[in-house]
């Protein structure tokens, strides 16, 4: 195949979704169970093929505080409430 000419490609702009045994693309939502059927689905969009890796843009819906460096870590543990164990020779409650 000639890499200089950019053929039209069929692709799925939405990401893959795997939910409760079903497999489908987030853009066209044709659900299948068989993984081979999922991989063989024709793309629902067309575009120009690109032979080089494109930079992915940063996600827009990520909270800003998740992108910043963590400065402190606070460890929270439940209180330790130990109760005295009865003596091995004590009578069992019936």
RAFEN-V868047 format. One record per pair of residues at least 12 apart in sequence whose ideal C-beta (glycine too) atoms are under 10 Angstrom apart, sorted by the first residue. I is the first residue (numbers start at 1). J is the second residue. Records with the same first field share a line. If there is no record, write none. Layout:
I = J + J
//
This chain:
1 = 49 + 51
3 = 49 + 51
4 = 51
5 = 49
6 = 47 + 48 + 49 + 50 + 51
7 = 48 + 49
8 = 46 + 47 + 48 + 49
9 = 43 + 45 + 46 + 47 + 48 + 49 + 50
10 = 41 + 42 + 43 + 44 + 45 + 46 + 47 + 49
11 = 25 + 27 + 42 + 43 + 44 + 45 + 46 + 47 + 49
12 = 24 + 25 + 26 + 27 + 28 + 41 + 42 + 43 + 44 + 45
13 = 25 + 26 + 27 + 28 + 43 + 44 + 45 + 47
14 = 26 + 27 + 28 + 29 + 44 + 45
15 = 27
16 = 38 + 39
17 = 29 + 31 + 38
18 = 35 + 38
19 = 31
21 = 33
22 = 38
23 = 35 + 36 + 37 + 38 + 39 + 41
24 = 38 + 41
25 = 38 + 41 + 43 + 44
27 = 43 + 44 + 45
28 = 41 + 42 + 43 + 44 + 45
29 = 44
30 = 42 + 44
//
